[in-house]
């Protein structure tokens, strides 16, 4: 293959080929064969270069980390010296502390695993709680973060006249500020009180929402309960419209229906996770970040 190659799992073909084209890389699939007993085997492309990128977005991660372990170790055995993981969505980053005896700190385990396999890890808007830098979770030489917030803010501004961006909780302020400042938009942040995974209480900021086009912006939509609760309050205060813009759409059909029934007009997401709500691509920003790193 080329001086640098991009290899990918077959479920990621469209995104990986687009990224390879942006970065002028040769590309090839990692083939998987499943056995009747539940085991699987992988086959990497032949004649890999000394520098290889592996593309794999890590939603629904049950098999994916084992596949990464097999693929990365095999790539090293094939002579790859510089190995980069491109994971637009990176799971298991939120569990960063133990609150009960015996509770697993998933972030530490996954971070150490990835650091043992890769020289560079790049992701988009990782869901970090008590740390501020990705390299604290994944101790590699280069842990790169790309944010989709400016891109989503720009899209919202194209679709709505003078939208008001609102973050559903205090953790969203980092994305709200980026999106608003990059696009000169008004913004505010709500307060969330979580009683359980499916029961949350939202307190809206004092910012006036009456007759405004409100866009709820966050990094992840999964269960949808936080967003649905916020939408109900915002509409009762007289907003003209409420849309949702998220980096990672981790929503199934039931969650999508819940959000639409709550009064949301549109759900907009990036292609960090392939979903019917994708409206913008984060891949050009990933390509620029990696090519900039290679120039340094």
C-alpha positions in Angstrom: 0.0 0.0 0.0 1.1 3.7 0.4 3.5 5.5 2.6 0.6 5.8 5.0 -2.6 3.7 4.9 -6.1 3.9 6.3 -7.7 0.6 7.2 -11.3 0.2 8.4 -13.9 -2.3 9.5 -16.6 -2.9 6.9 -19.4 -1.3 8.8 -17.5 2.0 8.5 -16.8 1.8 4.8 -18.5 5.0 3.6 -17.0 7.3 6.2 -13.5 5.7 6.0 -13.4 6.0 2.2 -14.4 9.7 2.4 -11.7 10.4 5.0 -9.1 8.5 3.0 -9.9 10.6 0.0 -9.7 13.8 2.1 -6.2 12.8 3.4 -5.0 11.3 0.1 -4.4 7.9 1.7 -4.6 4.4 0.3 -7.3 2.4 2.1 -8.4 -1.1 2.6 -11.0 -3.1 4.7 -10.4 -5.3 7.7 -12.3 -8.4 6.9 -14.3 -10.3 9.6 -15.5 -13.9 9.6 -17.9 -15.1 12.3 -17.9 -18.6 13.6 -21.0 -20.5 14.8 -19.7 -20.6 18.4 -19.7 -16.8 18.6 -15.9 -16.3 18.0 -14.6 -14.3 15.0 -11.4 -13.9 13.1 -10.1 -10.8 11.3 -7.9 -10.3 8.2 -6.0 -7.1 7.6 -4.9 -5.9 4.1 -1.5 -7.1 3.0 1.7 -5.0 2.7 0.8 -2.3 5.2 3.0 0.8 5.3 4.9 1.8 8.4 2.3 4.3 9.3 -1.4 3.2 9.5 -4.6 4.8 10.6 -7.5 2.6 11.9 -10.9 4.1 11.5 -13.6 2.9 13.9 -16.3 4.9 15.6 -17.0 3.2 19.0 -20.7 3.3 19.5 -22.3 0.0 20.5 -18.8 -1.1 21.6 -19.3 -4.7 22.8 -17.2 -6.4 20.1 -15.4 -3.3 18.9 -12.7 -3.0 21.5 -11.8 -6.7 21.1 -11.7 -6.1 17.3 -9.4 -3.1 17.9 -7.1 -5.2 20.1 -6.8 -8.0 17.5 -6.3 -5.5 14.6 -3.8 -3.3 16.4 -1.7 -6.1 17.7 -1.7 -7.8 14.2 -0.7 -4.5 12.5 2.3 -4.3 14.9 3.3 -7.9 14.0 3.1 -6.9 10.4 5.7 -4.1 10.9 3.6 -1.0 11.5 5.6 1.5 13.5 3.1 4.4 13.8 -0.5 3.4 14.6 -3.3 6.0 14.9 -6.9 5.4 16.0 -9.5 7.6 14.5 -12.6 7.1 16.7 -15.1 9.9 16.0 -17.2 8.6 18.9 -15.2 7.2 21.9 -17.2 5.3 24.4 -16.6 4.6 28.1 -15.2 8.0 28.8 -17.8 9.2 31.3 -17.1 6.5 34.0 -14.1 8.2 35.5 -14.5 7.6 39.2 -15.8 4.8 41.6 -18.6 5.9 43.8 -19.2 2.4 45.4 -16.8 -0.3 46.5 -15.9 -2.6 43.6 -17.3 -0.2 40.9 -15.3 -0.4 37.7 -13.7 2.8 36.4 -14.2 2.1 32.7 -12.4 5.2 31.5 -9.1 4.2 33.1 -9.3 0.6 31.7 -10.2 1.6 28.2 -7.7 4.5 28.3 -4.8 2.2 29.3 -5.9 -0.4 26.7 -5.9 2.2 23.8 -2.6 3.7 25.0 -1.0 0.2 24.9 -2.1 -0.2 21.2 -1.9 3.2 19.6 0.6 6.1 19.3 -2.1 8.7 18.4 -5.8 8.7 19.3 -8.2 11.3 17.8 -11.8 11.7 18.7 -14.7 14.2 18.6 -16.2 15.9 21.6 -15.4 13.1 24.2 -17.8 13.0 27.1 -15.3 13.9 29.9 -16.5 14.7 33.4 -13.8 15.4 36.0 -10.9 15.7 33.7 -10.3 18.4 31.0 -7.7 16.8 28.7 -8.1 13.6 26.7 -4.5 12.6 27.4 -5.4 12.3 31.1 -7.7 9.5 30.1 -5.6 8.0 27.3 -1.9 8.5 28.0 -0.5 8.5 24.5 1.9 10.9 22.8 -0.8 12.6 20.9 -4.4 12.6 22.1 -6.3 14.9 19.8 -9.8 16.3 20.2 -11.9 17.9 17.5 -15.1 19.7 18.4 -18.2 19.7 16.3 -19.8 22.6 18.2 -18.8 25.4 15.8 -20.0 23.3 12.9 -23.4 22.6 14.5 -23.8 26.3 15.5 -23.1 27.3 11.9 -25.7 24.9 10.7 -28.3 26.1 13.2 -27.6 29.7 12.1 -28.3 28.7 8.5 -31.6 27.0 9.4 -33.0 29.5 11.9 -33.0 33.3 12.1 -30.9 34.4 15.1 -31.2 31.1 17.0 -30.8 31.0 20.8 -28.5 28.1 21.8 -29.3 26.4 25.1 -27.3 23.7 26.8 -29.4 21.2 28.7 -26.9 21.1 31.7 -23.8 22.6 33.1 -21.6 20.0 31.3 -22.7 21.3 28.0 -21.3 24.8 28.5 -18.0 23.9 26.8 -19.8 23.1 23.6 -22.4 25.9 23.8 -19.7 28.5 24.3 -17.7 27.3 21.3 -20.7 27.1 19.0 -22.0 30.5 20.1 -18.8 32.4 20.0 -17.7 31.0 16.6 -21.0 32.1 15.1 -21.9 35.2 17.2 -25.0 33.7 18.6 -26.9 34.1 21.9 -26.6 31.3 24.4 -27.6 30.1 27.8 -27.2 27.0 29.9 -29.9 25.1 31.9 -29.4 23.2 35.1 -30.1 19.4 35.3 -30.9 17.5 38.5 -30.7 13.7 37.7 -32.9 11.5 39.9 -32.3 8.3 37.8 -31.3 7.3 34.2 -34.9 8.1 33.1 -36.0 10.8 35.6 -34.4 14.2 35.3 -35.4 17.6 36.4 -34.5 20.7 34.3 -34.3 24.3 35.4 -34.1 26.8 32.6 -31.9 29.8 32.7 -33.5 33.3 33.1 -32.8 34.1 29.5 -35.9 35.1 27.6 -37.0 32.4 25.2 -40.4 33.8 24.2 -40.7 34.1 20.4 -37.1 32.8 19.9 -35.9 29.9 17.7 -34.2 27.8 20.4 -31.6 25.1 19.5 -30.7 22.7 22.3 -27.1 21.8 21.7 -25.1 19.0 23.4 -22.5 16.4 22.7 -24.7 13.3 23.0 -28.3 12.3 22.7 -28.9 8.8 24.0 -32.0 8.2 26.2 -33.5 11.6 25.2 -35.1 12.2 28.6 -33.0 15.3 29.4 -33.7 16.9 26.1 -37.4 16.0 26.2 -37.8 17.6 29.6 -36.0 20.8 28.4 -38.2 21.0 25.3 -41.4 20.9 27.3 -40.3 23.8 29.5 -39.0 25.9 26.6 -42.2 25.5 24.6 -44.3 26.4 27.6 -42.3 29.6 27.9 -43.3 30.6 24.4 -40.4 29.6 22.1 -41.3 29.7 18.4 -39.5 26.5 17.6 -37.2 24.1 19.4 -34.6 22.0 17.5 -31.8 19.7 18.8 -28.2 19.7 17.6 -25.9 17.0 18.9 -22.4 15.7 18.0 -23.2 12.1 18.6 -26.6 10.7 17.8 -26.9 7.5 20.0 -30.6 7.4 19.7 -32.8 4.4 18.7 -36.3 4.5 17.2 -38.0 4.8 20.7 -35.8 7.7 21.7 -36.4 9.4 18.3 -40.1 9.1 18.8 -39.9 10.4 22.4 -38.0 13.5 21.2 -40.4 14.2 18.3 -43.4 13.8 20.5 -41.9 16.3 23.0 -42.3 19.0 20.3 -38.9 19.1 18.7 -39.0 20.1 15.1 -35.6 18.8 13.9 -32.8 16.7 15.3 -29.5 17.6 13.7 -26.3 15.5 14.2 -22.8 15.0 12.8 -21.7 11.8 11.1 -19.5 10.8 14.0 -22.1 8.1 14.4 -24.0 7.2 11.2 -27.7 8.0 11.8 -30.7 9.3 9.9 -30.3 12.7 11.6 -26.8 13.4 10.2 -26.7 16.8 8.5 -23.0 17.8 8.7 -19.7 15.9 8.4 -17.0 16.2 11.0 -14.6 14.2 8.8 -13.0 17.3 7.1 -12.1 18.7 10.5 -10.6 15.3 11.5 -8.6 15.3 8.3 -7.3 18.8 8.9 -6.3 18.0 12.5 -4.3 14.8 11.5 -2.6 16.5 8.5 -1.6 19.4 10.7 -0.1 17.0 13.2 1.9 15.3 10.5 3.4 18.7 9.5 4.6 19.4 13.0 
